[in-house]
Amino acid sequence: MFKLENVKFKDILEIDNLFIQDKLITAILGSSGGGKTTFLKLLNNMISADSGNIYYKDQEIEEYNPVELRRKVVMLAQEPQIFKGTIKDNFKITEEITCKQYSEDKVYKNLLEKVSLNKDLFEDASKLSGGERQRLALARVMLLEPETLLLDEPSASLDLETEDLIIKMVANYVKKNDRTLIMVTHNPHVAEEYADEIINIEQGKLVDQK
């Protein structure tokens, strides 16, 4: 599905050859500052490689319309942006940004239920805790029904219980819906528990893939 050939980004990342399969959970392991987040950003063209080629489903990502690509390949950041306003506003703004038709309230409520966020749609999103923000961000991602989900170390600011809950929710979602998940984690246990494949990146280089 994703294929990288001779990809280089500044002095942060250099990958000669890598293939990531469709409809699997792939974990990216490695030390802090080793280029893992940069790797994810390259996959949905948030940043562009200085050289080399990146393909998504046999098409160079540079050839995709950026809005179209980011609806297909959605990234959930380590500290996701929460928009001003209510929880419902966050859903609607997400749809606006991606040119998606507005959904009914019952769709939003169902998504909140799926991510175990027991909140009213008209509650102020800025008052949510860190774990609740992660769940709202995950619900927004699920609203877009992406083909591929990029997850950037969601556990960085979460307790172990919330970390496990968030990752389990995402893993269940991608398995049930035949989606693809590529997640960065510093936790080998998380990788072993949930991933079908594990990629190690150290100091910007591919160490191994298993």
PyMOL commands that place a pseudoatom at each C-alpha (Angstrom):
pseudoatom trace, name=CA, resn=MET, resi=1, chain=A, elem=C, hetatm=0, pos=[0.000, 0.000, 0.000]
pseudoatom trace, name=CA, resn=PHE, resi=2, chain=A, elem=C, hetatm=0, pos=[2.679, 2.521, 1.078]
pseudoatom trace, name=CA, resn=LYS, resi=3, chain=A, elem=C, hetatm=0, pos=[5.980, 2.214, -0.735]
pseudoatom trace, name=CA, resn=LEU, resi=4, chain=A, elem=C, hetatm=0, pos=[9.020, 4.389, -0.024]
pseudoatom trace, name=CA, resn=GLU, resi=5, chain=A, elem=C, hetatm=0, pos=[12.011, 4.521, -2.357]
pseudoatom trace, name=CA, resn=ASN, resi=6, chain=A, elem=C, hetatm=0, pos=[15.202, 6.450, -1.535]
pseudoatom trace, name=CA, resn=VAL, resi=7, chain=A, elem=C, hetatm=0, pos=[13.300, 8.905, 0.641]
pseudoatom trace, name=CA, resn=LYS, resi=8, chain=A, elem=C, hetatm=0, pos=[15.258, 11.629, 2.407]
pseudoatom trace, name=CA, resn=PHE, resi=9, chain=A, elem=C, hetatm=0, pos=[14.043, 14.518, 4.568]
pseudoatom trace, name=CA, resn=LYS, resi=10, chain=A, elem=C, hetatm=0, pos=[16.743, 16.972, 5.700]
pseudoatom trace, name=CA, resn=ASP, resi=11, chain=A, elem=C, hetatm=0, pos=[19.111, 15.176, 8.078]
pseudoatom trace, name=CA, resn=ILE, resi=12, chain=A, elem=C, hetatm=0, pos=[16.193, 13.697, 10.026]
pseudoatom trace, name=CA, resn=LEU, resi=13, chain=A, elem=C, hetatm=0, pos=[15.098, 10.708, 7.954]
pseudoatom trace, name=CA, resn=GLU, resi=14, chain=A, elem=C, hetatm=0, pos=[16.616, 8.546, 5.217]
pseudoatom trace, name=CA, resn=ILE, resi=15, chain=A, elem=C, hetatm=0, pos=[14.862, 5.360, 4.075]
pseudoatom trace, name=CA, resn=ASP, resi=16, chain=A, elem=C, hetatm=0, pos=[16.091, 3.418, 1.051]
pseudoatom trace, name=CA, resn=ASN, resi=17, chain=A, elem=C, hetatm=0, pos=[13.284, 0.925, 0.606]
pseudoatom trace, name=CA, resn=LEU, resi=18, chain=A, elem=C, hetatm=0, pos=[10.158, 0.192, 2.650]
pseudoatom trace, name=CA, resn=PHE, resi=19, chain=A, elem=C, hetatm=0, pos=[6.742, -1.338, 1.974]
pseudoatom trace, name=CA, resn=ILE, resi=20, chain=A, elem=C, hetatm=0, pos=[3.778, -1.182, 4.382]
pseudoatom trace, name=CA, resn=GLN, resi=21, chain=A, elem=C, hetatm=0, pos=[0.898, -3.550, 3.743]
pseudoatom trace, name=CA, resn=ASP, resi=22, chain=A, elem=C, hetatm=0, pos=[-2.774, -2.682, 3.471]
pseudoatom trace, name=CA, resn=LYS, resi=23, chain=A, elem=C, hetatm=0, pos=[-5.360, -3.526, 6.187]
pseudoatom trace, name=CA, resn=LEU, resi=24, chain=A, elem=C, hetatm=0, pos=[-2.792, -4.366, 8.859]
pseudoatom trace, name=CA, resn=ILE, resi=25, chain=A, elem=C, hetatm=0, pos=[-1.693, -2.703, 12.086]
pseudoatom trace, name=CA, resn=THR, resi=26, chain=A, elem=C, hetatm=0, pos=[1.918, -1.568, 11.767]
pseudoatom trace, name=CA, resn=ALA, resi=27, chain=A, elem=C, hetatm=0, pos=[3.825, -0.217, 14.775]
pseudoatom trace, name=CA, resn=ILE, resi=28, chain=A, elem=C, hetatm=0, pos=[6.775, 2.154, 14.422]
pseudoatom trace, name=CA, resn=LEU, resi=29, chain=A, elem=C, hetatm=0, pos=[9.280, 1.791, 17.263]
pseudoatom trace, name=CA, resn=GLY, resi=30, chain=A, elem=C, hetatm=0, pos=[12.396, 3.816, 17.983]
pseudoatom trace, name=CA, resn=SER, resi=31, chain=A, elem=C, hetatm=0, pos=[14.096, 6.294, 20.277]
pseudoatom trace, name=CA, resn=SER, resi=32, chain=A, elem=C, hetatm=0, pos=[12.759, 9.793, 20.841]
pseudoatom trace, name=CA, resn=GLY, resi=33, chain=A, elem=C, hetatm=0, pos=[13.926, 12.179, 18.128]
pseudoatom trace, name=CA, resn=GLY, resi=34, chain=A, elem=C, hetatm=0, pos=[14.658, 9.319, 15.747]
pseudoatom trace, name=CA, resn=GLY, resi=35, chain=A, elem=C, hetatm=0, pos=[12.392, 10.531, 12.931]
pseudoatom trace, name=CA, resn=LYS, resi=36, chain=A, elem=C, hetatm=0, pos=[9.193, 8.592, 13.661]
pseudoatom trace, name=CA, resn=THR, resi=37, chain=A, elem=C, hetatm=0, pos=[6.811, 11.570, 13.644]
pseudoatom trace, name=CA, resn=THR, resi=38, chain=A, elem=C, hetatm=0, pos=[8.501, 12.918, 10.513]
pseudoatom trace, name=CA, resn=PHE, resi=39, chain=A, elem=C, hetatm=0, pos=[7.891, 9.530, 8.912]
pseudoatom trace, name=CA, resn=LEU, resi=40, chain=A, elem=C, hetatm=0, pos=[4.141, 9.749, 9.629]
pseudoatom trace, name=CA, resn=LYS, resi=41, chain=A, elem=C, hetatm=0, pos=[3.903, 13.317, 8.313]
pseudoatom trace, name=CA, resn=LEU, resi=42, chain=A, elem=C, hetatm=0, pos=[5.497, 12.226, 5.044]
pseudoatom trace, name=CA, resn=LEU, resi=43, chain=A, elem=C, hetatm=0, pos=[2.841, 9.546, 4.576]
pseudoatom trace, name=CA, resn=ASN, resi=44, chain=A, elem=C, hetatm=0, pos=[-0.046, 11.999, 4.262]
pseudoatom trace, name=CA, resn=ASN, resi=45, chain=A, elem=C, hetatm=0, pos=[2.045, 14.739, 2.659]
pseudoatom trace, name=CA, resn=MET, resi=46, chain=A, elem=C, hetatm=0, pos=[1.941, 17.136, 5.608]
pseudoatom trace, name=CA, resn=ILE, resi=47, chain=A, elem=C, hetatm=0, pos=[5.598, 17.599, 4.721]
pseudoatom trace, name=CA, resn=SER, resi=48, chain=A, elem=C, hetatm=0, pos=[7.365, 16.721, 1.470]
pseudoatom trace, name=CA, resn=ALA, resi=49, chain=A, elem=C, hetatm=0, pos=[10.512, 14.651, 1.113]
pseudoatom trace, name=CA, resn=ASP, resi=50, chain=A, elem=C, hetatm=0, pos=[13.612, 16.402, -0.209]
pseudoatom trace, name=CA, resn=SER, resi=51, chain=A, elem=C, hetatm=0, pos=[14.231, 13.457, -2.513]
pseudoatom trace, name=CA, resn=GLY, resi=52, chain=A, elem=C, hetatm=0, pos=[12.874, 10.014, -3.333]
pseudoatom trace, name=CA, resn=ASN, resi=53, chain=A, elem=C, hetatm=0, pos=[9.377, 8.716, -3.968]
pseudoatom trace, name=CA, resn=ILE, resi=54, chain=A, elem=C, hetatm=0, pos=[6.439, 7.830, -1.725]
pseudoatom trace, name=CA, resn=TYR, resi=55, chain=A, elem=C, hetatm=0, pos=[3.531, 5.859, -3.185]
pseudoatom trace, name=CA, resn=TYR, resi=56, chain=A, elem=C, hetatm=0, pos=[0.072, 5.289, -1.751]
pseudoatom trace, name=CA, resn=LYS, resi=57, chain=A, elem=C, hetatm=0, pos=[-1.809, 2.507, -3.529]
pseudoatom trace, name=CA, resn=ASP, resi=58, chain=A, elem=C, hetatm=0, pos=[0.578, 2.644, -6.493]
pseudoatom trace, name=CA, resn=GLN, resi=59, chain=A, elem=C, hetatm=0, pos=[0.185, 6.399, -6.982]
pseudoatom trace, name=CA, resn=GLU, resi=60, chain=A, elem=C, hetatm=0, pos=[2.728, 9.004, -5.918]
pseudoatom trace, name=CA, resn=ILE, resi=61, chain=A, elem=C, hetatm=0, pos=[1.307, 10.972, -3.012]
pseudoatom trace, name=CA, resn=GLU, resi=62, chain=A, elem=C, hetatm=0, pos=[2.334, 14.232, -4.688]
pseudoatom trace, name=CA, resn=GLU, resi=63, chain=A, elem=C, hetatm=0, pos=[-0.199, 13.422, -7.425]
pseudoatom trace, name=CA, resn=TYR, resi=64, chain=A, elem=C, hetatm=0, pos=[-3.114, 13.291, -4.979]
pseudoatom trace, name=CA, resn=ASN, resi=65, chain=A, elem=C, hetatm=0, pos=[-5.236, 16.329, -4.253]
pseudoatom trace, name=CA, resn=PRO, resi=66, chain=A, elem=C, hetatm=0, pos=[-4.098, 17.250, -0.696]
pseudoatom trace, name=CA, resn=VAL, resi=67, chain=A, elem=C, hetatm=0, pos=[-7.655, 17.400, 0.689]
pseudoatom trace, name=CA, resn=GLU, resi=68, chain=A, elem=C, hetatm=0, pos=[-8.512, 14.051, -0.909]
pseudoatom trace, name=CA, resn=LEU, resi=69, chain=A, elem=C, hetatm=0, pos=[-5.340, 12.421, 0.438]
pseudoatom trace, name=CA, resn=ARG, resi=70, chain=A, elem=C, hetatm=0, pos=[-5.934, 13.705, 3.976]
pseudoatom trace, name=CA, resn=ARG, resi=71, chain=A, elem=C, hetatm=0, pos=[-9.442, 12.302, 3.943]
pseudoatom trace, name=CA, resn=LYS, resi=72, chain=A, elem=C, hetatm=0, pos=[-8.052, 8.915, 2.946]
pseudoatom trace, name=CA, resn=VAL, resi=73, chain=A, elem=C, hetatm=0, pos=[-4.980, 9.063, 5.208]
pseudoatom trace, name=CA, resn=VAL, resi=74, chain=A, elem=C, hetatm=0, pos=[-5.765, 10.806, 8.507]
pseudoatom trace, name=CA, resn=MET, resi=75, chain=A, elem=C, hetatm=0, pos=[-3.240, 11.555, 11.234]
pseudoatom trace, name=CA, resn=LEU, resi=76, chain=A, elem=C, hetatm=0, pos=[-4.118, 11.646, 14.929]
pseudoatom trace, name=CA, resn=ALA, resi=77, chain=A, elem=C, hetatm=0, pos=[-1.415, 13.785, 16.520]
pseudoatom trace, name=CA, resn=GLN, resi=78, chain=A, elem=C, hetatm=0, pos=[0.270, 13.267, 19.870]
pseudoatom trace, name=CA, resn=GLU, resi=79, chain=A, elem=C, hetatm=0, pos=[-1.520, 16.356, 21.193]
pseudoatom trace, name=CA, resn=PRO, resi=80, chain=A, elem=C, hetatm=0, pos=[-4.512, 16.791, 18.862]
pseudoatom trace, name=CA, resn=GLN, resi=81, chain=A, elem=C, hetatm=0, pos=[-5.867, 20.239, 18.110]
pseudoatom trace, name=CA, resn=ILE, resi=82, chain=A, elem=C, hetatm=0, pos=[-9.250, 20.889, 19.685]
pseudoatom trace, name=CA, resn=PHE, resi=83, chain=A, elem=C, hetatm=0, pos=[-11.238, 23.642, 17.995]
pseudoatom trace, name=CA, resn=LYS, resi=84, chain=A, elem=C, hetatm=0, pos=[-12.926, 26.446, 19.921]
pseudoatom trace, name=CA, resn=GLY, resi=85, chain=A, elem=C, hetatm=0, pos=[-16.584, 25.906, 20.695]
pseudoatom trace, name=CA, resn=THR, resi=86, chain=A, elem=C, hetatm=0, pos=[-18.639, 22.870, 21.554]
pseudoatom trace, name=CA, resn=ILE, resi=87, chain=A, elem=C, hetatm=0, pos=[-18.020, 19.198, 20.919]
pseudoatom trace, name=CA, resn=LYS, resi=88, chain=A, elem=C, hetatm=0, pos=[-20.537, 19.423, 18.072]
pseudoatom trace, name=CA, resn=ASP, resi=89, chain=A, elem=C, hetatm=0, pos=[-18.617, 22.381, 16.617]
pseudoatom trace, name=CA, resn=ASN, resi=90, chain=A, elem=C, hetatm=0, pos=[-15.512, 20.179, 16.546]
pseudoatom trace, name=CA, resn=PHE, resi=91, chain=A, elem=C, hetatm=0, pos=[-17.310, 17.579, 14.448]
pseudoatom trace, name=CA, resn=LYS, resi=92, chain=A, elem=C, hetatm=0, pos=[-18.720, 20.192, 12.059]
pseudoatom trace, name=CA, resn=ILE, resi=93, chain=A, elem=C, hetatm=0, pos=[-15.397, 22.017, 11.627]
pseudoatom trace, name=CA, resn=THR, resi=94, chain=A, elem=C, hetatm=0, pos=[-13.739, 18.680, 10.843]
pseudoatom trace, name=CA, resn=GLU, resi=95, chain=A, elem=C, hetatm=0, pos=[-16.327, 18.105, 8.113]
pseudoatom trace, name=CA, resn=GLU, resi=96, chain=A, elem=C, hetatm=0, pos=[-15.838, 21.644, 6.756]
pseudoatom trace, name=CA, resn=ILE, resi=97, chain=A, elem=C, hetatm=0, pos=[-12.072, 21.286, 6.530]
pseudoatom trace, name=CA, resn=THR, resi=98, chain=A, elem=C, hetatm=0, pos=[-12.347, 18.017, 4.607]
pseudoatom trace, name=CA, resn=CYS, resi=99, chain=A, elem=C, hetatm=0, pos=[-15.283, 19.163, 2.431]
pseudoatom trace, name=CA, resn=LYS, resi=100, chain=A, elem=C, hetatm=0, pos=[-17.510, 16.450, 3.915]
pseudoatom trace, name=CA, resn=GLN, resi=101, chain=A, elem=C, hetatm=0, pos=[-21.271, 16.896, 4.086]
pseudoatom trace, name=CA, resn=TYR, resi=102, chain=A, elem=C, hetatm=0, pos=[-22.618, 17.669, 7.567]
pseudoatom trace, name=CA, resn=SER, resi=103, chain=A, elem=C, hetatm=0, pos=[-23.903, 14.689, 9.534]
pseudoatom trace, name=CA, resn=GLU, resi=104, chain=A, elem=C, hetatm=0, pos=[-26.907, 14.486, 11.836]
pseudoatom trace, name=CA, resn=ASP, resi=105, chain=A, elem=C, hetatm=0, pos=[-26.513, 14.811, 15.608]
pseudoatom trace, name=CA, resn=LYS, resi=106, chain=A, elem=C, hetatm=0, pos=[-27.237, 11.119, 16.089]
pseudoatom trace, name=CA, resn=VAL, resi=107, chain=A, elem=C, hetatm=0, pos=[-24.096, 10.290, 14.092]
pseudoatom trace, name=CA, resn=TYR, resi=108, chain=A, elem=C, hetatm=0, pos=[-21.980, 12.461, 16.387]
pseudoatom trace, name=CA, resn=LYS, resi=109, chain=A, elem=C, hetatm=0, pos=[-23.594, 10.953, 19.498]
pseudoatom trace, name=CA, resn=ASN, resi=110, chain=A, elem=C, hetatm=0, pos=[-22.931, 7.438, 18.238]
pseudoatom trace, name=CA, resn=LEU, resi=111, chain=A, elem=C, hetatm=0, pos=[-19.259, 8.280, 17.705]
pseudoatom trace, name=CA, resn=LEU, resi=112, chain=A, elem=C, hetatm=0, pos=[-18.952, 9.672, 21.235]
pseudoatom trace, name=CA, resn=GLU, resi=113, chain=A, elem=C, hetatm=0, pos=[-20.442, 6.442, 22.527]
pseudoatom trace, name=CA, resn=LYS, resi=114, chain=A, elem=C, hetatm=0, pos=[-17.956, 4.377, 20.496]
pseudoatom trace, name=CA, resn=VAL, resi=115, chain=A, elem=C, hetatm=0, pos=[-15.008, 6.172, 22.074]
pseudoatom trace, name=CA, resn=SER, resi=116, chain=A, elem=C, hetatm=0, pos=[-16.574, 6.058, 25.573]
pseudoatom trace, name=CA, resn=LEU, resi=117, chain=A, elem=C, hetatm=0, pos=[-16.847, 9.836, 25.844]
pseudoatom trace, name=CA, resn=ASN, resi=118, chain=A, elem=C, hetatm=0, pos=[-19.957, 10.437, 27.921]
pseudoatom trace, name=CA, resn=LYS, resi=119, chain=A, elem=C, hetatm=0, pos=[-20.437, 14.116, 27.104]
pseudoatom trace, name=CA, resn=ASP, resi=120, chain=A, elem=C, hetatm=0, pos=[-23.191, 16.324, 25.699]
pseudoatom trace, name=CA, resn=LEU, resi=121, chain=A, elem=C, hetatm=0, pos=[-22.694, 17.639, 22.152]
pseudoatom trace, name=CA, resn=PHE, resi=122, chain=A, elem=C, hetatm=0, pos=[-23.080, 21.197, 23.410]
pseudoatom trace, name=CA, resn=GLU, resi=123, chain=A, elem=C, hetatm=0, pos=[-20.408, 20.944, 26.103]
pseudoatom trace, name=CA, resn=ASP, resi=124, chain=A, elem=C, hetatm=0, pos=[-17.421, 23.282, 25.786]
pseudoatom trace, name=CA, resn=ALA, resi=125, chain=A, elem=C, hetatm=0, pos=[-14.634, 21.228, 24.186]
pseudoatom trace, name=CA, resn=SER, resi=126, chain=A, elem=C, hetatm=0, pos=[-11.914, 23.362, 25.801]
pseudoatom trace, name=CA, resn=LYS, resi=127, chain=A, elem=C, hetatm=0, pos=[-12.890, 22.009, 29.234]
pseudoatom trace, name=CA, resn=LEU, resi=128, chain=A, elem=C, hetatm=0, pos=[-12.129, 18.392, 28.333]
pseudoatom trace, name=CA, resn=SER, resi=129, chain=A, elem=C, hetatm=0, pos=[-9.240, 16.595, 30.039]
pseudoatom trace, name=CA, resn=GLY, resi=130, chain=A, elem=C, hetatm=0, pos=[-6.246, 15.263, 28.099]
pseudoatom trace, name=CA, resn=GLY, resi=131, chain=A, elem=C, hetatm=0, pos=[-7.724, 11.786, 27.788]
pseudoatom trace, name=CA, resn=GLU, resi=132, chain=A, elem=C, hetatm=0, pos=[-11.128, 13.192, 26.794]
pseudoatom trace, name=CA, resn=ARG, resi=133, chain=A, elem=C, hetatm=0, pos=[-9.493, 15.335, 24.107]
pseudoatom trace, name=CA, resn=GLN, resi=134, chain=A, elem=C, hetatm=0, pos=[-7.805, 12.243, 22.685]
pseudoatom trace, name=CA, resn=ARG, resi=135, chain=A, elem=C, hetatm=0, pos=[-11.165, 10.473, 22.566]
pseudoatom trace, name=CA, resn=LEU, resi=136, chain=A, elem=C, hetatm=0, pos=[-12.859, 13.417, 20.859]
pseudoatom trace, name=CA, resn=ALA, resi=137, chain=A, elem=C, hetatm=0, pos=[-10.018, 13.575, 18.338]
pseudoatom trace, name=CA, resn=LEU, resi=138, chain=A, elem=C, hetatm=0, pos=[-10.427, 9.856, 17.683]
pseudoatom trace, name=CA, resn=ALA, resi=139, chain=A, elem=C, hetatm=0, pos=[-14.182, 10.314, 17.198]
pseudoatom trace, name=CA, resn=ARG, resi=140, chain=A, elem=C, hetatm=0, pos=[-13.473, 13.076, 14.662]
pseudoatom trace, name=CA, resn=VAL, resi=141, chain=A, elem=C, hetatm=0, pos=[-11.130, 10.752, 12.789]
pseudoatom trace, name=CA, resn=MET, resi=142, chain=A, elem=C, hetatm=0, pos=[-13.750, 7.993, 12.736]
pseudoatom trace, name=CA, resn=LEU, resi=143, chain=A, elem=C, hetatm=0, pos=[-16.269, 10.516, 11.388]
pseudoatom trace, name=CA, resn=LEU, resi=144, chain=A, elem=C, hetatm=0, pos=[-14.123, 10.835, 8.257]
pseudoatom trace, name=CA, resn=GLU, resi=145, chain=A, elem=C, hetatm=0, pos=[-14.007, 7.038, 7.751]
pseudoatom trace, name=CA, resn=PRO, resi=146, chain=A, elem=C, hetatm=0, pos=[-10.397, 7.106, 6.497]
pseudoatom trace, name=CA, resn=GLU, resi=147, chain=A, elem=C, hetatm=0, pos=[-8.794, 4.204, 4.671]
pseudoatom trace, name=CA, resn=THR, resi=148, chain=A, elem=C, hetatm=0, pos=[-5.628, 4.641, 6.703]
pseudoatom trace, name=CA, resn=LEU, resi=149, chain=A, elem=C, hetatm=0, pos=[-5.127, 6.024, 10.200]
pseudoatom trace, name=CA, resn=LEU, resi=150, chain=A, elem=C, hetatm=0, pos=[-1.780, 7.401, 11.353]
pseudoatom trace, name=CA, resn=LEU, resi=151, chain=A, elem=C, hetatm=0, pos=[-1.462, 7.446, 15.136]
pseudoatom trace, name=CA, resn=ASP, resi=152, chain=A, elem=C, hetatm=0, pos=[1.388, 9.464, 16.657]
pseudoatom trace, name=CA, resn=GLU, resi=153, chain=A, elem=C, hetatm=0, pos=[2.176, 8.203, 20.140]
pseudoatom trace, name=CA, resn=PRO, resi=154, chain=A, elem=C, hetatm=0, pos=[-1.165, 9.012, 21.802]
pseudoatom trace, name=CA, resn=SER, resi=155, chain=A, elem=C, hetatm=0, pos=[0.092, 7.760, 25.140]
pseudoatom trace, name=CA, resn=ALA, resi=156, chain=A, elem=C, hetatm=0, pos=[2.628, 10.549, 25.678]
pseudoatom trace, name=CA, resn=SER, resi=157, chain=A, elem=C, hetatm=0, pos=[0.349, 12.595, 27.950]
pseudoatom trace, name=CA, resn=LEU, resi=158, chain=A, elem=C, hetatm=0, pos=[-1.976, 9.815, 29.120]
pseudoatom trace, name=CA, resn=ASP, resi=159, chain=A, elem=C, hetatm=0, pos=[-2.044, 7.423, 32.049]
pseudoatom trace, name=CA, resn=LEU, resi=160, chain=A, elem=C, hetatm=0, pos=[-1.595, 3.720, 31.296]
pseudoatom trace, name=CA, resn=GLU, resi=161, chain=A, elem=C, hetatm=0, pos=[-5.296, 2.915, 31.612]
pseudoatom trace, name=CA, resn=THR, resi=162, chain=A, elem=C, hetatm=0, pos=[-6.336, 5.644, 29.157]
pseudoatom trace, name=CA, resn=GLU, resi=163, chain=A, elem=C, hetatm=0, pos=[-3.467, 4.729, 26.813]
pseudoatom trace, name=CA, resn=ASP, resi=164, chain=A, elem=C, hetatm=0, pos=[-4.644, 1.131, 26.638]
pseudoatom trace, name=CA, resn=LEU, resi=165, chain=A, elem=C, hetatm=0, pos=[-8.260, 2.216, 26.140]
pseudoatom trace, name=CA, resn=ILE, resi=166, chain=A, elem=C, hetatm=0, pos=[-7.448, 4.595, 23.264]
pseudoatom trace, name=CA, resn=ILE, resi=167, chain=A, elem=C, hetatm=0, pos=[-5.201, 2.140, 21.413]
pseudoatom trace, name=CA, resn=LYS, resi=168, chain=A, elem=C, hetatm=0, pos=[-7.646, -0.719, 21.925]
pseudoatom trace, name=CA, resn=MET, resi=169, chain=A, elem=C, hetatm=0, pos=[-10.464, 1.430, 20.498]
pseudoatom trace, name=CA, resn=VAL, resi=170, chain=A, elem=C, hetatm=0, pos=[-8.412, 2.311, 17.427]
pseudoatom trace, name=CA, resn=ALA, resi=171, chain=A, elem=C, hetatm=0, pos=[-7.276, -1.291, 16.899]
pseudoatom trace, name=CA, resn=ASN, resi=172, chain=A, elem=C, hetatm=0, pos=[-10.841, -2.590, 17.154]
pseudoatom trace, name=CA, resn=TYR, resi=173, chain=A, elem=C, hetatm=0, pos=[-12.066, 0.090, 14.757]
pseudoatom trace, name=CA, resn=VAL, resi=174, chain=A, elem=C, hetatm=0, pos=[-9.519, -0.695, 12.035]
pseudoatom trace, name=CA, resn=LYS, resi=175, chain=A, elem=C, hetatm=0, pos=[-9.991, -4.464, 12.327]
pseudoatom trace, name=CA, resn=LYS, resi=176, chain=A, elem=C, hetatm=0, pos=[-13.793, -4.311, 12.197]
pseudoatom trace, name=CA, resn=ASN, resi=177, chain=A, elem=C, hetatm=0, pos=[-13.805, -1.904, 9.260]
pseudoatom trace, name=CA, resn=ASP, resi=178, chain=A, elem=C, hetatm=0, pos=[-10.914, -3.337, 7.192]
pseudoatom trace, name=CA, resn=ARG, resi=179, chain=A, elem=C, hetatm=0, pos=[-8.812, -0.210, 7.620]
pseudoatom trace, name=CA, resn=THR, resi=180, chain=A, elem=C, hetatm=0, pos=[-5.071, 0.286, 7.968]
pseudoatom trace, name=CA, resn=LEU, resi=181, chain=A, elem=C, hetatm=0, pos=[-3.347, 1.574, 11.107]
pseudoatom trace, name=CA, resn=ILE, resi=182, chain=A, elem=C, hetatm=0, pos=[0.223, 2.838, 11.300]
pseudoatom trace, name=CA, resn=MET, resi=183, chain=A, elem=C, hetatm=0, pos=[1.110, 3.889, 14.838]
pseudoatom trace, name=CA, resn=VAL, resi=184, chain=A, elem=C, hetatm=0, pos=[4.191, 5.356, 16.450]
pseudoatom trace, name=CA, resn=THR, resi=185, chain=A, elem=C, hetatm=0, pos=[4.824, 4.125, 19.979]
pseudoatom trace, name=CA, resn=HIS, resi=186, chain=A, elem=C, hetatm=0, pos=[7.716, 4.128, 22.434]
pseudoatom trace, name=CA, resn=ASN, resi=187, chain=A, elem=C, hetatm=0, pos=[6.180, 1.135, 24.201]
pseudoatom trace, name=CA, resn=PRO, resi=188, chain=A, elem=C, hetatm=0, pos=[7.347, -2.297, 22.908]
pseudoatom trace, name=CA, resn=HIS, resi=189, chain=A, elem=C, hetatm=0, pos=[4.489, -3.946, 24.833]
pseudoatom trace, name=CA, resn=VAL, resi=190, chain=A, elem=C, hetatm=0, pos=[1.911, -1.947, 22.842]
pseudoatom trace, name=CA, resn=ALA, resi=191, chain=A, elem=C, hetatm=0, pos=[3.632, -2.925, 19.592]
pseudoatom trace, name=CA, resn=GLU, resi=192, chain=A, elem=C, hetatm=0, pos=[3.726, -6.623, 20.497]
pseudoatom trace, name=CA, resn=GLU, resi=193, chain=A, elem=C, hetatm=0, pos=[0.131, -6.581, 21.772]
pseudoatom trace, name=CA, resn=TYR, resi=194, chain=A, elem=C, hetatm=0, pos=[-1.564, -4.907, 18.811]
pseudoatom trace, name=CA, resn=ALA, resi=195, chain=A, elem=C, hetatm=0, pos=[0.685, -4.831, 15.741]
pseudoatom trace, name=CA, resn=ASP, resi=196, chain=A, elem=C, hetatm=0, pos=[0.786, -7.271, 12.834]
pseudoatom trace, name=CA, resn=GLU, resi=197, chain=A, elem=C, hetatm=0, pos=[4.121, -5.800, 11.747]
pseudoatom trace, name=CA, resn=ILE, resi=198, chain=A, elem=C, hetatm=0, pos=[6.784, -3.833, 13.629]
pseudoatom trace, name=CA, resn=ILE, resi=199, chain=A, elem=C, hetatm=0, pos=[9.202, -1.357, 12.039]
pseudoatom trace, name=CA, resn=ASN, resi=200, chain=A, elem=C, hetatm=0, pos=[12.219, -0.035, 13.948]
pseudoatom trace, name=CA, resn=ILE, resi=201, chain=A, elem=C, hetatm=0, pos=[13.558, 3.409, 13.056]
pseudoatom trace, name=CA, resn=GLU, resi=202, chain=A, elem=C, hetatm=0, pos=[16.667, 4.710, 14.817]
pseudoatom trace, name=CA, resn=GLN, resi=203, chain=A, elem=C, hetatm=0, pos=[18.463, 7.980, 14.066]
pseudoatom trace, name=CA, resn=GLY, resi=204, chain=A, elem=C, hetatm=0, pos=[16.376, 8.408, 10.937]
pseudoatom trace, name=CA, resn=LYS, resi=205, chain=A, elem=C, hetatm=0, pos=[17.253, 5.018, 9.445]
pseudoatom trace, name=CA, resn=LEU, resi=206, chain=A, elem=C, hetatm=0, pos=[15.270, 1.821, 9.023]
pseudoatom trace, name=CA, resn=VAL, resi=207, chain=A, elem=C, hetatm=0, pos=[16.807, -0.745, 11.381]
pseudoatom trace, name=CA, resn=ASP, resi=208, chain=A, elem=C, hetatm=0, pos=[14.503, -3.695, 10.765]
pseudoatom trace, name=CA, resn=GLN, resi=209, chain=A, elem=C, hetatm=0, pos=[10.976, -4.760, 9.814]
pseudoatom trace, name=CA, resn=LYS, resi=210, chain=A, elem=C, hetatm=0, pos=[9.275, -7.883, 11.128]
for i in range(1, 210): cmd.bond("trace and resi %d" % i, "trace and resi %d" % (i + 1))
show_as sticks, trace
zoom trace
